[in-house]
Amino acid sequence: MEITISEAAAKIKKANSIIIAPHVNPDCDGLGSTLGLYHALTKKGHKVRIFVDDDIPEAYHFLPGWELFKKPDQKITGADLFIVLDAEPERTGRVNKITDAPILNFDHHRSNTRTADFLYLAPYRAATGEIIYELLAELGIEFDYKMAVSVYAAIATDCGFFRYSNTTEFTMKAAGDLLGYGVRPNIISEALEQRKYADVKAIADVINTIELYNEGKIAVAGADKDIVEKCSSTEGFVDLVRVIEGVDVAVLIKYAADNVTRISMRSKKTDVAAVAEKLGGGGHVRASGCNLEMSFHEARKKVIQALTREMAGQENAD
């Protein structure tokens, strides 16, 4: 059932033992939101454990407390509340199976499946980090440096460091407020922009795969098995494709396993969330993705076809 932010805060206040988790394939919004809430609730005396069913990319190791995340490996009893951030419970992987505690879900993705016991959904927020900022005010918890860095990073990354169309007045006000607790934007941006030598070299390989479709409105790049095995991260590669003149939708097709392909989409006009949802994924109107259980080449064809149909439908609707 959907609840208000004040109702969500009331449930947290009553809980002593709390588990928090973001989604698998974690991004900075999920991780930063989790750590911001973790630091806040431990400060208030709650017993809090944080889990993620995945590896944490090295680029996010600047987040205070990233090493506190545990991978789910055994059943946990006695938890009063399981808080899921930045996705629905199913996307936490094995974390969703290690506890029977009631689930409180905070999310800003309209594609949320609404399967949690209690859901606070705010699709008008640029990031789940904005929801955590709002939640801590409701809880009456004063920010400190660790909380501020975590929540600022969550917000800044999900709005492209205030460049994307989801940036609002609230976004800027929240970020500005967090600077007052010692956050240094340059330190965060430099940490996130830093790349390993092999990853920078791999950019050239990915760029060489770019092809245009639908009269130049779709640009698709691929990171196949050979490219993925040569680098540690493809984070941000899709943004290199997005800057091509005339391109509306940029796509990165990434090898994940022999029959699993990861899709990342960015757009300027087209609702890529609608496409991702039809393919079993989700996300933002301008930034979405999904995993397809098919080969790299099959997934490439399927995504191009789905985007072409969606763009034609949206143009006809206009």
GIDANOR-V231590 format. One record per pair of residues at least 24 apart in sequence whose ideal C-beta (glycine too) atoms are under 7 Angstrom apart, sorted by the first residue. I is the first residue (numbers start at 1). J is the second residue. Records with the same first field share a line. If there is no record, write none. Layout:
I=J  J
This chain:
1=118  119
2=119  121
3=118  119  120
5=120  134  135  138
6=138
8=104  118  120  135
9=135  138  139
11=81  104  118
12=81  139
15=46  80  81
16=46  47  80
17=47  78  79  80
18=46  47  48  79  80  81  83
19=49  51  76  79  82  83  99  101
20=48  50  83  85
21=50  51  52  84  92  95
22=52  85  86  87
23=86  87  91  92
24=53  54  91  92  93
25=54
26=52  54  56
27=157
28=60  153  154  157
29=86  127  128  129  154  157  158
30=85  86  128
31=56  60  63  66
32=63  129  150  151  153  154
33=85  86  128  129  132  151  154
34=85
35=63  64  65  66  150
36=129  132  147  150  151  154
37=83  132
38=65
39=65  146  147  150
40=136  141  147
43=141
44=141
51=95
53=92  93  94  95
57=233  235
59=191  192  233  235
62=188  191
63=150  153
64=146  149  150
65=146
72=98
74=98
84=116
85=128
86=128
88=112  113  115  116
89=115  116
90=115
106=131
109=282  283  284
110=273
111=273  277  282  283
126=155  158  159  166  167  168  171
127=154  155  158  159
128=154
129=154  155  158
130=155  170  171  174
133=174
143=178  181
144=181
145=181  182
148=178  181  182  183
149=183
151=178
152=178  183  188
153=188
156=188
157=192
161=189
164=286
165=286
166=284  286
196=232
198=230  231  232
199=231  232  233
202=227  230  231
203=237  240
206=237
207=240
210=241
213=304  308
214=308  311
216=246  247
217=247  248  249  311
218=249  251  304  307
219=244  247  250  251
220=251  253  300  304
221=252
222=253  300
223=252  254  255
224=255  296
225=255
228=254  255
238=264  266
239=266
242=266
249=307
251=303
253=296  299  300  303
255=296
256=291
259=293  294  295
260=291  293
261=292  294  296  299
262=289  291
263=289  290  292  299  303
264=289
265=289
270=310  311  314
271=314
274=310
275=306  307  310
278=306
279=306
